[in-house]
Amino acid sequence: MRKLPYNLEAEAAFLGAVLIDNRVIEELQVPIRPEHFFEALHQRIYERVLVLIERNTTASPVTLRPYFEADEALKDLGGTSYLAQLTASGAGLLAPRELAQQIYDLALLRELVSVGRGLVEGALDTSQDTSPMDRIAQAEADLFRVAEGAATGREAATFRDAAVQAIKMAEAAMNSGGGLSGKTTGLETIDQKTSGLHNSDLVILAGRPGMGKTSLATNIAFNCAEKHLEWQRDGGEFNYGAPVAFFSLEMSADQLATRILAEQAEISSENLRSGKLSR
C-alpha cells in the first residue's frame, strides 16, 4: 500500500518560522489548523502555539518548554531541545506561506485518500444491505465535506486582511479601465452594475421558460473563459477571466457547445443543428 502524502521537513520548517516570528500566522493565505500536520507531535506543538498566541503570549521554545517536558514523543527526538532545532530549521526561511500552502494541500490529499479508501472498502463489503446509489450518495457527501472545509476553512478575517483585499479590488477596477474588480461577464452593462463576478457571489438567473436564461449563462461562461485564455496568452497583472465549468440538467455537452457556436457565429442554432449552412 502506498504511503500517505506528507512532508515532515516542511512541517518542521514552518513551525520553526512561526516560533521565530509569531506574526507569520497572521499572514497566511490558507487556514492552517493542528490537524493539518501529519506528525502528531507537530500537531500538539502548533495547537499550543495557537493557545499561547490567543493569550497574547509569545510562542517560543522557551515558553513552550514547560508544556512539553514530559512529552514522550518529544523525548524520543531529544527532549525540549527539539523545539530549538525547529527554530534552526525555520531560520532564514523566506517563504513560510508557501510551506503552509503545501502542508494544507497535503492534508487535503490525505482526506481525499481517506474518502477513497472508505468508498472502496464499502463497495467491496457486500455483507451490508446498502445500495450502490446510497454508497455513491455517501461518497458525494464525504467529498463535499472535504471541499467545504477547503472553501470555508477561514471563518473570520481581520480588518487588516479585509482592507488589503478591498484595496486590491479597487486597484483591479482602476486598472481595468471599466470599473471591473471581479471576473468579466463580457457584457458591459452587467459588468458596470456588478463590477464583475466575485468569489463571494451567488448569482441566480430567474425567468419564465424561453426568456433566454441558458443563452445568457452560456454567453457569460464563454466570455469569462475567453478572457482567461487571453490572459494566459498575453499575460498581465490582473486576470479578469477564469476557467469555467458548466453544469446542466437539461442540455447535453454537445447541445451547449452548439448553442455557444451559434451565438459566436451569429447564426441560428437550429440551422447549425440541421446543417442548413451556406458554404
HELIX and SHEET records of a PDB file:
HELIX    1   1 LEU A    8  ILE A   20  1                                  13    
HELIX    2   2 ASN A   22  GLU A   27  5                                   6    
HELIX    3   3 PRO A   34  HIS A   36  5                                   3    
HELIX    4   4 ALA A   40  GLU A   54  1                                  15    
HELIX    5   5 PRO A   61  PHE A   68  1                                   8    
HELIX    6   6 GLU A   72  ASP A   76  1                                   5    
HELIX    7   7 SER A   81  GLY A   90  1                                  10    
HELIX    8   8 PRO A   96  LEU A  124  1                                  29    
HELIX    9   9 PRO A  132  THR A  152  1                                  21    
HELIX   10  10 PHE A  159  SER A  176  1                                  18    
HELIX   11  11 GLU A  188  THR A  194  1                                   7    
HELIX   12  12 LYS A  213  ASP A  234  1                                  22    
HELIX   13  13 ALA A  253  ALA A  265  1                                  13    
HELIX   14  14 SER A  269  SER A  274  1                                   6    
END                                                                             
